[in-house]
Amino acid sequence: MVAWASLGISFLFRPLGAIVAGHIGDKYGRKITLVLTLFGMGAATTLIGLLPTYEQIGIAAPIILICLRILQGFSAGGEWGGAA
């Protein structure tokens, strides 16, 4: 159940990412906003792949994982408007 929750949390932050990225896109341009959101998605995905296990760093591992999933959801929401 917790695994599904960590997956689903990124979907909760997509609308927030779209709102923030839309505002930044209107103010500074869609191209730079798309680049920033793509970089955020790539960085979060890479860091998830490099994340140490629970046995290595303890309770920090799932907390970091959830934070990175939030960044992925935020970036995915921002990418949608710029890419479309």
PDB file of N, CA, C and O in Angstrom:
ATOM      1  N   MET A   1       0.823  -1.198   0.000  1.00  0.00           N
ATOM      2  CA  MET A   1       0.000   0.000   0.000  1.00  0.00           C
ATOM      3  C   MET A   1       0.868   1.265   0.000  1.00  0.00           C
ATOM      4  O   MET A   1       0.548   2.246  -0.672  1.00  0.00           O
ATOM      5  N   VAL A   2       1.962   1.232   0.755  1.00  0.00           N
ATOM      6  CA  VAL A   2       2.849   2.392   0.816  1.00  0.00           C
ATOM      7  C   VAL A   2       3.534   2.613  -0.529  1.00  0.00           C
ATOM      8  O   VAL A   2       3.778   3.754  -0.922  1.00  0.00           O
ATOM      9  N   ALA A   3       3.846   1.524  -1.240  1.00  0.00           N
ATOM     10  CA  ALA A   3       4.476   1.662  -2.555  1.00  0.00           C
ATOM     11  C   ALA A   3       3.537   2.378  -3.525  1.00  0.00           C
ATOM     12  O   ALA A   3       3.983   3.217  -4.308  1.00  0.00           O
ATOM     13  N   TRP A   4       2.250   2.058  -3.481  1.00  0.00           N
ATOM     14  CA  TRP A   4       1.286   2.731  -4.354  1.00  0.00           C
ATOM     15  C   TRP A   4       1.129   4.193  -3.953  1.00  0.00           C
ATOM     16  O   TRP A   4       0.930   5.059  -4.804  1.00  0.00           O
ATOM     17  N   ALA A   5       1.218   4.460  -2.661  1.00  0.00           N
ATOM     18  CA  ALA A   5       1.100   5.844  -2.200  1.00  0.00           C
ATOM     19  C   ALA A   5       2.281   6.685  -2.673  1.00  0.00           C
ATOM     20  O   ALA A   5       2.108   7.844  -3.050  1.00  0.00           O
ATOM     21  N   SER A   6       3.480   6.104  -2.654  1.00  0.00           N
ATOM     22  CA  SER A   6       4.639   6.867  -3.118  1.00  0.00           C
ATOM     23  C   SER A   6       4.569   7.103  -4.627  1.00  0.00           C
ATOM     24  O   SER A   6       5.096   8.101  -5.118  1.00  0.00           O
ATOM     25  N   LEU A   7       3.940   6.217  -5.354  1.00  0.00           N
ATOM     26  CA  LEU A   7       3.737   6.419  -6.783  1.00  0.00           C
ATOM     27  C   LEU A   7       2.668   7.488  -7.020  1.00  0.00           C
ATOM     28  O   LEU A   7       2.835   8.358  -7.875  1.00  0.00           O
ATOM     29  N   GLY A   8       1.601   7.421  -6.282  1.00  0.00           N
ATOM     30  CA  GLY A   8       0.478   8.331  -6.496  1.00  0.00           C
ATOM     31  C   GLY A   8       0.715   9.750  -6.040  1.00  0.00           C
ATOM     32  O   GLY A   8       0.033  10.668  -6.496  1.00  0.00           O
ATOM     33  N   ILE A   9       1.680   9.952  -5.137  1.00  0.00           N
ATOM     34  CA  ILE A   9       1.909  11.303  -4.625  1.00  0.00           C
ATOM     35  C   ILE A   9       2.369  12.253  -5.724  1.00  0.00           C
ATOM     36  O   ILE A   9       2.109  13.455  -5.664  1.00  0.00           O
ATOM     37  N   SER A  10       3.053  11.710  -6.727  1.00  0.00           N
ATOM     38  CA  SER A  10       3.510  12.581  -7.811  1.00  0.00           C
ATOM     39  C   SER A  10       2.331  13.142  -8.608  1.00  0.00           C
ATOM     40  O   SER A  10       2.418  14.244  -9.149  1.00  0.00           O
ATOM     41  N   PHE A  11       1.241  12.397  -8.681  1.00  0.00           N
ATOM     42  CA  PHE A  11       0.064  12.870  -9.410  1.00  0.00           C
ATOM     43  C   PHE A  11      -0.622  14.024  -8.685  1.00  0.00           C
ATOM     44  O   PHE A  11      -1.300  14.835  -9.317  1.00  0.00           O
ATOM     45  N   LEU A  12      -0.455  14.106  -7.382  1.00  0.00           N
ATOM     46  CA  LEU A  12      -1.059  15.201  -6.631  1.00  0.00           C
ATOM     47  C   LEU A  12      -0.362  16.529  -6.891  1.00  0.00           C
ATOM     48  O   LEU A  12      -0.973  17.590  -6.758  1.00  0.00           O
ATOM     49  N   PHE A  13       0.912  16.476  -7.258  1.00  0.00           N
ATOM     50  CA  PHE A  13       1.678  17.700  -7.458  1.00  0.00           C
ATOM     51  C   PHE A  13       1.713  18.167  -8.909  1.00  0.00           C
ATOM     52  O   PHE A  13       2.285  19.217  -9.202  1.00  0.00           O
ATOM     53  N   ARG A  14       1.117  17.415  -9.813  1.00  0.00           N
ATOM     54  CA  ARG A  14       1.097  17.829 -11.214  1.00  0.00           C
ATOM     55  C   ARG A  14       0.332  19.129 -11.438  1.00  0.00           C
ATOM     56  O   ARG A  14       0.826  19.997 -12.158  1.00  0.00           O
ATOM     57  N   PRO A  15      -0.851  19.302 -10.852  1.00  0.00           N
ATOM     58  CA  PRO A  15      -1.544  20.583 -11.072  1.00  0.00           C
ATOM     59  C   PRO A  15      -0.761  21.774 -10.528  1.00  0.00           C
ATOM     60  O   PRO A  15      -0.752  22.842 -11.139  1.00  0.00           O
ATOM     61  N   LEU A  16      -0.109  21.597  -9.392  1.00  0.00           N
ATOM     62  CA  LEU A  16       0.695  22.682  -8.827  1.00  0.00           C
ATOM     63  C   LEU A  16       1.865  23.017  -9.752  1.00  0.00           C
ATOM     64  O   LEU A  16       2.178  24.189  -9.963  1.00  0.00           O
ATOM     65  N   GLY A  17       2.505  21.993 -10.299  1.00  0.00           N
ATOM     66  CA  GLY A  17       3.599  22.218 -11.236  1.00  0.00           C
ATOM     67  C   GLY A  17       3.132  22.941 -12.484  1.00  0.00           C
ATOM     68  O   GLY A  17       3.835  23.802 -13.013  1.00  0.00           O
ATOM     69  N   ALA A  18       1.936  22.588 -12.956  1.00  0.00           N
ATOM     70  CA  ALA A  18       1.390  23.255 -14.146  1.00  0.00           C
ATOM     71  C   ALA A  18       1.098  24.725 -13.876  1.00  0.00           C
ATOM     72  O   ALA A  18       1.339  25.578 -14.730  1.00  0.00           O
ATOM     73  N   ILE A  19       0.588  25.015 -12.704  1.00  0.00           N
ATOM     74  CA  ILE A  19       0.280  26.408 -12.353  1.00  0.00           C
ATOM     75  C   ILE A  19       1.561  27.228 -12.249  1.00  0.00           C
ATOM     76  O   ILE A  19       1.651  28.320 -12.812  1.00  0.00           O
ATOM     77  N   VAL A  20       2.539  26.709 -11.540  1.00  0.00           N
ATOM     78  CA  VAL A  20       3.798  27.440 -11.350  1.00  0.00           C
ATOM     79  C   VAL A  20       4.543  27.596 -12.674  1.00  0.00           C
ATOM     80  O   VAL A  20       5.007  28.687 -13.004  1.00  0.00           O
ATOM     81  N   ALA A  21       4.656  26.507 -13.431  1.00  0.00           N
ATOM     82  CA  ALA A  21       5.371  26.570 -14.705  1.00  0.00           C
ATOM     83  C   ALA A  21       4.637  27.460 -15.705  1.00  0.00           C
ATOM     84  O   ALA A  21       5.274  28.152 -16.499  1.00  0.00           O
ATOM     85  N   GLY A  22       3.321  27.449 -15.675  1.00  0.00           N
ATOM     86  CA  GLY A  22       2.559  28.334 -16.555  1.00  0.00           C
ATOM     87  C   GLY A  22       2.830  29.795 -16.260  1.00  0.00           C
ATOM     88  O   GLY A  22       2.961  30.613 -17.171  1.00  0.00           O
ATOM     89  N   HIS A  23       2.911  30.115 -14.984  1.00  0.00           N
ATOM     90  CA  HIS A  23       3.211  31.495 -14.592  1.00  0.00           C
ATOM     91  C   HIS A  23       4.627  31.881 -15.014  1.00  0.00           C
ATOM     92  O   HIS A  23       4.846  32.968 -15.549  1.00  0.00           O
ATOM     93  N   ILE A  24       5.583  30.991 -14.773  1.00  0.00           N
ATOM     94  CA  ILE A  24       6.967  31.264 -15.167  1.00  0.00           C
ATOM     95  C   ILE A  24       7.079  31.345 -16.691  1.00  0.00           C
ATOM     96  O   ILE A  24       7.808  32.184 -17.221  1.00  0.00           O
ATOM     97  N   GLY A  25       6.356  30.474 -17.388  1.00  0.00           N
ATOM     98  CA  GLY A  25       6.373  30.503 -18.848  1.00  0.00           C
ATOM     99  C   GLY A  25       5.821  31.789 -19.419  1.00  0.00           C
ATOM    100  O   GLY A  25       6.335  32.306 -20.410  1.00  0.00           O
ATOM    101  N   ASP A  26       4.775  32.309 -18.799  1.00  0.00           N
ATOM    102  CA  ASP A  26       4.206  33.574 -19.261  1.00  0.00           C
ATOM    103  C   ASP A  26       5.157  34.739 -19.006  1.00  0.00           C
ATOM    104  O   ASP A  26       5.224  35.687 -19.788  1.00  0.00           O
ATOM    105  N   LYS A  27       5.880  34.652 -17.913  1.00  0.00           N
ATOM    106  CA  LYS A  27       6.748  35.754 -17.526  1.00  0.00           C
ATOM    107  C   LYS A  27       8.106  35.725 -18.235  1.00  0.00           C
ATOM    108  O   LYS A  27       8.599  36.765 -18.673  1.00  0.00           O
ATOM    109  N   TYR A  28       8.713  34.531 -18.348  1.00  0.00           N
ATOM    110  CA  TYR A  28      10.078  34.433 -18.872  1.00  0.00           C
ATOM    111  C   TYR A  28      10.184  33.696 -20.206  1.00  0.00           C
ATOM    112  O   TYR A  28      11.241  33.722 -20.836  1.00  0.00           O
ATOM    113  N   GLY A  29       9.135  33.056 -20.636  1.00  0.00           N
ATOM    114  CA  GLY A  29       9.162  32.342 -21.909  1.00  0.00           C
ATOM    115  C   GLY A  29       8.985  30.845 -21.720  1.00  0.00           C
ATOM    116  O   GLY A  29       9.454  30.264 -20.740  1.00  0.00           O
ATOM    117  N   ARG A  30       8.305  30.236 -22.671  1.00  0.00           N
ATOM    118  CA  ARG A  30       7.994  28.805 -22.584  1.00  0.00           C
ATOM    119  C   ARG A  30       9.221  27.922 -22.768  1.00  0.00           C
ATOM    120  O   ARG A  30       9.314  26.846 -22.178  1.00  0.00           O
ATOM    121  N   LYS A  31      10.161  28.380 -23.587  1.00  0.00           N
ATOM    122  CA  LYS A  31      11.332  27.545 -23.868  1.00  0.00           C
ATOM    123  C   LYS A  31      12.165  27.319 -22.603  1.00  0.00           C
ATOM    124  O   LYS A  31      12.530  26.182 -22.304  1.00  0.00           O
ATOM    125  N   ILE A  32      12.466  28.371 -21.870  1.00  0.00           N
ATOM    126  CA  ILE A  32      13.279  28.221 -20.670  1.00  0.00           C
ATOM    127  C   ILE A  32      12.526  27.429 -19.599  1.00  0.00           C
ATOM    128  O   ILE A  32      13.130  26.677 -18.835  1.00  0.00           O
ATOM    129  N   THR A  33      11.211  27.604 -19.551  1.00  0.00           N
ATOM    130  CA  THR A  33      10.413  26.837 -18.599  1.00  0.00           C
ATOM    131  C   THR A  33      10.447  25.360 -18.931  1.00  0.00           C
ATOM    132  O   THR A  33      10.569  24.527 -18.033  1.00  0.00           O
ATOM    133  N   LEU A  34      10.341  25.024 -20.203  1.00  0.00           N
ATOM    134  CA  LEU A  34      10.400  23.624 -20.614  1.00  0.00           C
ATOM    135  C   LEU A  34      11.769  23.026 -20.293  1.00  0.00           C
ATOM    136  O   LEU A  34      11.854  21.885 -19.839  1.00  0.00           O
ATOM    137  N   VAL A  35      12.819  23.775 -20.523  1.00  0.00           N
ATOM    138  CA  VAL A  35      14.167  23.286 -20.211  1.00  0.00           C
ATOM    139  C   VAL A  35      14.310  23.046 -18.712  1.00  0.00           C
ATOM    140  O   VAL A  35      14.872  22.031 -18.302  1.00  0.00           O
ATOM    141  N   LEU A  36      13.814  23.958 -17.899  1.00  0.00           N
ATOM    142  CA  LEU A  36      13.898  23.793 -16.442  1.00  0.00           C
ATOM    143  C   LEU A  36      13.104  22.579 -15.959  1.00  0.00           C
ATOM    144  O   LEU A  36      13.575  21.827 -15.105  1.00  0.00           O
ATOM    145  N   THR A  37      11.920  22.391 -16.497  1.00  0.00           N
ATOM    146  CA  THR A  37      11.124  21.244 -16.061  1.00  0.00           C
ATOM    147  C   THR A  37      11.725  19.924 -16.554  1.00  0.00           C
ATOM    148  O   THR A  37      11.673  18.919 -15.845  1.00  0.00           O
ATOM    149  N   LEU A  38      12.288  19.922 -17.750  1.00  0.00           N
ATOM    150  CA  LEU A  38      12.963  18.711 -18.232  1.00  0.00           C
ATOM    151  C   LEU A  38      14.189  18.394 -17.377  1.00  0.00           C
ATOM    152  O   LEU A  38      14.453  17.232 -17.069  1.00  0.00           O
ATOM    153  N   PHE A  39      14.930  19.426 -16.998  1.00  0.00           N
ATOM    154  CA  PHE A  39      16.084  19.222 -16.129  1.00  0.00           C
ATOM    155  C   PHE A  39      15.645  18.694 -14.757  1.00  0.00           C
ATOM    156  O   PHE A  39      16.285  17.803 -14.199  1.00  0.00           O
ATOM    157  N   GLY A  40      14.557  19.243 -14.222  1.00  0.00           N
ATOM    158  CA  GLY A  40      14.045  18.773 -12.930  1.00  0.00           C
ATOM    159  C   GLY A  40      13.616  17.317 -12.976  1.00  0.00           C
ATOM    160  O   GLY A  40      13.890  16.551 -12.052  1.00  0.00           O
ATOM    161  N   MET A  41      12.941  16.936 -14.057  1.00  0.00           N
ATOM    162  CA  MET A  41      12.513  15.542 -14.220  1.00  0.00           C
ATOM    163  C   MET A  41      13.718  14.622 -14.360  1.00  0.00           C
ATOM    164  O   MET A  41      13.766  13.558 -13.744  1.00  0.00           O
ATOM    165  N   GLY A  42      14.681  15.027 -15.160  1.00  0.00           N
ATOM    166  CA  GLY A  42      15.873  14.204 -15.358  1.00  0.00           C
ATOM    167  C   GLY A  42      16.693  14.062 -14.092  1.00  0.00           C
ATOM    168  O   GLY A  42      17.181  12.974 -13.785  1.00  0.00           O
ATOM    169  N   ALA A  43      16.849  15.148 -13.354  1.00  0.00           N
ATOM    170  CA  ALA A  43      17.610  15.098 -12.105  1.00  0.00           C
ATOM    171  C   ALA A  43      16.929  14.202 -11.078  1.00  0.00           C
ATOM    172  O   ALA A  43      17.587  13.394 -10.422  1.00  0.00           O
ATOM    173  N   ALA A  44      15.619  14.344 -10.938  1.00  0.00           N
ATOM    174  CA  ALA A  44      14.889  13.517  -9.972  1.00  0.00           C
ATOM    175  C   ALA A  44      14.961  12.045 -10.340  1.00  0.00           C
ATOM    176  O   ALA A  44      15.152  11.196  -9.470  1.00  0.00           O
ATOM    177  N   THR A  45      14.812  11.737 -11.614  1.00  0.00           N
ATOM    178  CA  THR A  45      14.864  10.342 -12.058  1.00  0.00           C
ATOM    179  C   THR A  45      16.248   9.751 -11.836  1.00  0.00           C
ATOM    180  O   THR A  45      16.373   8.610 -11.390  1.00  0.00           O
ATOM    181  N   THR A  46      17.286  10.516 -12.143  1.00  0.00           N
ATOM    182  CA  THR A  46      18.655  10.044 -11.924  1.00  0.00           C
ATOM    183  C   THR A  46      18.930   9.809 -10.445  1.00  0.00           C
ATOM    184  O   THR A  46      19.527   8.800 -10.072  1.00  0.00           O
ATOM    185  N   LEU A  47      18.497  10.738  -9.609  1.00  0.00           N
ATOM    186  CA  LEU A  47      18.728  10.592  -8.176  1.00  0.00           C
ATOM    187  C   LEU A  47      17.946   9.429  -7.581  1.00  0.00           C
ATOM    188  O   LEU A  47      18.411   8.801  -6.630  1.00  0.00           O
ATOM    189  N   ILE A  48      16.782   9.133  -8.114  1.00  0.00           N
ATOM    190  CA  ILE A  48      16.047   7.954  -7.653  1.00  0.00           C
ATOM    191  C   ILE A  48      16.836   6.697  -7.977  1.00  0.00           C
ATOM    192  O   ILE A  48      16.881   5.767  -7.172  1.00  0.00           O
ATOM    193  N   GLY A  49      17.456   6.660  -9.145  1.00  0.00           N
ATOM    194  CA  GLY A  49      18.272   5.510  -9.522  1.00  0.00           C
ATOM    195  C   GLY A  49      19.507   5.356  -8.663  1.00  0.00           C
ATOM    196  O   GLY A  49      19.992   4.239  -8.478  1.00  0.00           O
ATOM    197  N   LEU A  50      20.029   6.449  -8.134  1.00  0.00           N
ATOM    198  CA  LEU A  50      21.231   6.421  -7.306  1.00  0.00           C
ATOM    199  C   LEU A  50      20.936   6.385  -5.809  1.00  0.00           C
ATOM    200  O   LEU A  50      21.858   6.369  -4.994  1.00  0.00           O
ATOM    201  N   LEU A  51      19.677   6.374  -5.453  1.00  0.00           N
ATOM    202  CA  LEU A  51      19.270   6.439  -4.047  1.00  0.00           C
ATOM    203  C   LEU A  51      19.732   5.206  -3.272  1.00  0.00           C
ATOM    204  O   LEU A  51      19.477   4.079  -3.698  1.00  0.00           O
ATOM    205  N   PRO A  52      20.407   5.407  -2.139  1.00  0.00           N
ATOM    206  CA  PRO A  52      20.803   4.258  -1.321  1.00  0.00           C
ATOM    207  C   PRO A  52      19.587   3.536  -0.739  1.00  0.00           C
ATOM    208  O   PRO A  52      18.492   4.097  -0.682  1.00  0.00           O
ATOM    209  N   THR A  53      19.785   2.309  -0.316  1.00  0.00           N
ATOM    210  CA  THR A  53      18.690   1.505   0.212  1.00  0.00           C
ATOM    211  C   THR A  53      18.390   1.863   1.665  1.00  0.00           C
ATOM    212  O   THR A  53      19.111   2.632   2.301  1.00  0.00           O
ATOM    213  N   TYR A  54      17.320   1.288   2.161  1.00  0.00           N
ATOM    214  CA  TYR A  54      16.926   1.493   3.552  1.00  0.00           C
ATOM    215  C   TYR A  54      17.994   0.946   4.499  1.00  0.00           C
ATOM    216  O   TYR A  54      18.253   1.532   5.551  1.00  0.00           O
ATOM    217  N   GLU A  55      18.605  -0.161   4.132  1.00  0.00           N
ATOM    218  CA  GLU A  55      19.639  -0.752   4.984  1.00  0.00           C
ATOM    219  C   GLU A  55      20.871   0.144   5.080  1.00  0.00           C
ATOM    220  O   GLU A  55      21.594   0.096   6.075  1.00  0.00           O
ATOM    221  N   GLN A  56      21.113   0.953   4.064  1.00  0.00           N
ATOM    222  CA  GLN A  56      22.298   1.802   4.058  1.00  0.00           C
ATOM    223  C   GLN A  56      22.102   3.107   4.816  1.00  0.00           C
ATOM    224  O   GLN A  56      22.981   3.507   5.580  1.00  0.00           O
ATOM    225  N   ILE A  57      20.976   3.778   4.625  1.00  0.00           N
ATOM    226  CA  ILE A  57      20.784   5.090   5.263  1.00  0.00           C
ATOM    227  C   ILE A  57      19.539   5.162   6.145  1.00  0.00           C
ATOM    228  O   ILE A  57      19.222   6.226   6.677  1.00  0.00           O
ATOM    229  N   GLY A  58      18.843   4.065   6.302  1.00  0.00           N
ATOM    230  CA  GLY A  58      17.708   4.034   7.219  1.00  0.00           C
ATOM    231  C   GLY A  58      16.481   4.767   6.713  1.00  0.00           C
ATOM    232  O   GLY A  58      16.153   4.721   5.527  1.00  0.00           O
ATOM    233  N   ILE A  59      15.813   5.440   7.628  1.00  0.00           N
ATOM    234  CA  ILE A  59      14.527   6.074   7.336  1.00  0.00           C
ATOM    235  C   ILE A  59      14.655   7.224   6.339  1.00  0.00           C
ATOM    236  O   ILE A  59      13.657   7.654   5.760  1.00  0.00           O
ATOM    237  N   ALA A  60      15.867   7.721   6.139  1.00  0.00           N
ATOM    238  CA  ALA A  60      16.059   8.810   5.172  1.00  0.00           C
ATOM    239  C   ALA A  60      15.769   8.354   3.745  1.00  0.00           C
ATOM    240  O   ALA A  60      15.360   9.167   2.916  1.00  0.00           O
ATOM    241  N   ALA A  61      15.970   7.079   3.441  1.00  0.00           N
ATOM    242  CA  ALA A  61      15.760   6.575   2.073  1.00  0.00           C
ATOM    243  C   ALA A  61      14.322   6.774   1.597  1.00  0.00           C
ATOM    244  O   ALA A  61      14.126   7.347   0.525  1.00  0.00           O
ATOM    245  N   PRO A  62      13.304   6.328   2.343  1.00  0.00           N
ATOM    246  CA  PRO A  62      11.938   6.558   1.843  1.00  0.00           C
ATOM    247  C   PRO A  62      11.533   8.027   1.844  1.00  0.00           C
ATOM    248  O   PRO A  62      10.733   8.450   1.009  1.00  0.00           O
ATOM    249  N   ILE A  63      12.075   8.803   2.770  1.00  0.00           N
ATOM    250  CA  ILE A  63      11.756  10.234   2.802  1.00  0.00           C
ATOM    251  C   ILE A  63      12.322  10.927   1.572  1.00  0.00           C
ATOM    252  O   ILE A  63      11.640  11.739   0.946  1.00  0.00           O
ATOM    253  N   ILE A  64      13.567  10.611   1.222  1.00  0.00           N
ATOM    254  CA  ILE A  64      14.184  11.185   0.026  1.00  0.00           C
ATOM    255  C   ILE A  64      13.437  10.724  -1.219  1.00  0.00           C
ATOM    256  O   ILE A  64      13.231  11.507  -2.146  1.00  0.00           O
ATOM    257  N   LEU A  65      13.031   9.451  -1.242  1.00  0.00           N
ATOM    258  CA  LEU A  65      12.286   8.929  -2.383  1.00  0.00           C
ATOM    259  C   LEU A  65      10.990   9.694  -2.589  1.00  0.00           C
ATOM    260  O   LEU A  65      10.657  10.039  -3.723  1.00  0.00           O
ATOM    261  N   ILE A  66      10.263   9.962  -1.540  1.00  0.00           N
ATOM    262  CA  ILE A  66       9.002  10.697  -1.651  1.00  0.00           C
ATOM    263  C   ILE A  66       9.260  12.124  -2.122  1.00  0.00           C
ATOM    264  O   ILE A  66       8.504  12.646  -2.942  1.00  0.00           O
ATOM    265  N   CYS A  67      10.313  12.760  -1.619  1.00  0.00           N
ATOM    266  CA  CYS A  67      10.644  14.116  -2.071  1.00  0.00           C
ATOM    267  C   CYS A  67      10.987  14.140  -3.557  1.00  0.00           C
ATOM    268  O   CYS A  67      10.592  15.058  -4.276  1.00  0.00           O
ATOM    269  N   LEU A  68      11.718  13.138  -4.009  1.00  0.00           N
ATOM    270  CA  LEU A  68      12.067  13.064  -5.425  1.00  0.00           C
ATOM    271  C   LEU A  68      10.840  12.765  -6.286  1.00  0.00           C
ATOM    272  O   LEU A  68      10.739  13.274  -7.403  1.00  0.00           O
ATOM    273  N   ARG A  69       9.913  11.954  -5.792  1.00  0.00           N
ATOM    274  CA  ARG A  69       8.674  11.694  -6.528  1.00  0.00           C
ATOM    275  C   ARG A  69       7.833  12.965  -6.625  1.00  0.00           C
ATOM    276  O   ARG A  69       7.175  13.199  -7.638  1.00  0.00           O
ATOM    277  N   ILE A  70       7.853  13.787  -5.573  1.00  0.00           N
ATOM    278  CA  ILE A  70       7.144  15.070  -5.617  1.00  0.00           C
ATOM    279  C   ILE A  70       7.760  15.962  -6.684  1.00  0.00           C
ATOM    280  O   ILE A  70       7.040  16.615  -7.440  1.00  0.00           O
ATOM    281  N   LEU A  71       9.096  15.995  -6.753  1.00  0.00           N
ATOM    282  CA  LEU A  71       9.768  16.785  -7.788  1.00  0.00           C
ATOM    283  C   LEU A  71       9.426  16.263  -9.178  1.00  0.00           C
ATOM    284  O   LEU A  71       9.249  17.053 -10.106  1.00  0.00           O
ATOM    285  N   GLN A  72       9.332  14.956  -9.334  1.00  0.00           N
ATOM    286  CA  GLN A  72       8.937  14.390 -10.631  1.00  0.00           C
ATOM    287  C   GLN A  72       7.532  14.822 -11.018  1.00  0.00           C
ATOM    288  O   GLN A  72       7.294  15.217 -12.159  1.00  0.00           O
ATOM    289  N   GLY A  73       6.609  14.749 -10.085  1.00  0.00           N
ATOM    290  CA  GLY A  73       5.231  15.154 -10.372  1.00  0.00           C
ATOM    291  C   GLY A  73       5.122  16.631 -10.695  1.00  0.00           C
ATOM    292  O   GLY A  73       4.400  17.025 -11.611  1.00  0.00           O
ATOM    293  N   PHE A  74       5.841  17.445  -9.942  1.00  0.00           N
ATOM    294  CA  PHE A  74       5.860  18.882 -10.182  1.00  0.00           C
ATOM    295  C   PHE A  74       6.404  19.181 -11.575  1.00  0.00           C
ATOM    296  O   PHE A  74       5.852  20.006 -12.303  1.00  0.00           O
ATOM    297  N   SER A  75       7.493  18.502 -11.937  1.00  0.00           N
ATOM    298  CA  SER A  75       8.104  18.707 -13.256  1.00  0.00           C
ATOM    299  C   SER A  75       7.209  18.186 -14.371  1.00  0.00           C
ATOM    300  O   SER A  75       7.112  18.811 -15.428  1.00  0.00           O
ATOM    301  N   ALA A  76       6.565  17.067 -14.154  1.00  0.00           N
ATOM    302  CA  ALA A  76       5.685  16.513 -15.191  1.00  0.00           C
ATOM    303  C   ALA A  76       4.514  17.450 -15.471  1.00  0.00           C
ATOM    304  O   ALA A  76       4.116  17.620 -16.623  1.00  0.00           O
ATOM    305  N   GLY A  77       3.966  18.052 -14.433  1.00  0.00           N
ATOM    306  CA  GLY A  77       2.882  19.019 -14.627  1.00  0.00           C
ATOM    307  C   GLY A  77       3.351  20.239 -15.385  1.00  0.00           C
ATOM    308  O   GLY A  77       2.623  20.773 -16.221  1.00  0.00           O
ATOM    309  N   GLY A  78       4.568  20.686 -15.098  1.00  0.00           N
ATOM    310  CA  GLY A  78       5.113  21.847 -15.800  1.00  0.00           C
ATOM    311  C   GLY A  78       5.465  21.544 -17.244  1.00  0.00           C
ATOM    312  O   GLY A  78       5.328  22.408 -18.110  1.00  0.00           O
ATOM    313  N   GLU A  79       5.916  20.332 -17.514  1.00  0.00           N
ATOM    314  CA  GLU A  79       6.288  19.951 -18.879  1.00  0.00           C
ATOM    315  C   GLU A  79       5.074  19.887 -19.796  1.00  0.00           C
ATOM    316  O   GLU A  79       5.172  20.204 -20.982  1.00  0.00           O
ATOM    317  N   TRP A  80       3.968  19.492 -19.270  1.00  0.00           N
ATOM    318  CA  TRP A  80       2.790  19.240 -20.095  1.00  0.00           C
ATOM    319  C   TRP A  80       2.375  20.481 -20.883  1.00  0.00           C
ATOM    320  O   TRP A  80       2.140  20.406 -22.089  1.00  0.00           O
ATOM    321  N   GLY A  81       2.288  21.593 -20.213  1.00  0.00           N
ATOM    322  CA  GLY A  81       1.869  22.823 -20.895  1.00  0.00           C
ATOM    323  C   GLY A  81       2.907  23.307 -21.894  1.00  0.00           C
ATOM    324  O   GLY A  81       2.555  23.731 -22.995  1.00  0.00           O
ATOM    325  N   GLY A  82       4.177  23.250 -21.527  1.00  0.00           N
ATOM    326  CA  GLY A  82       5.236  23.726 -22.409  1.00  0.00           C
ATOM    327  C   GLY A  82       5.439  22.836 -23.613  1.00  0.00           C
ATOM    328  O   GLY A  82       5.719  23.329 -24.706  1.00  0.00           O
ATOM    329  N   ALA A  83       5.306  21.547 -23.437  1.00  0.00           N
ATOM    330  CA  ALA A  83       5.527  20.623 -24.534  1.00  0.00           C
ATOM    331  C   ALA A  83       4.338  20.593 -25.501  1.00  0.00           C
ATOM    332  O   ALA A  83       4.509  20.396 -26.704  1.00  0.00           O
ATOM    333  N   ALA A  84       3.152  20.788 -24.965  1.00  0.00           N
ATOM    334  CA  ALA A  84       1.974  20.751 -25.832  1.00  0.00           C
ATOM    335  C   ALA A  84       1.879  22.024 -26.628  1.00  0.00           C
ATOM    336  O   ALA A  84       0.952  22.188 -27.421  1.00  0.00           O
TER     337      ALA A  84
END
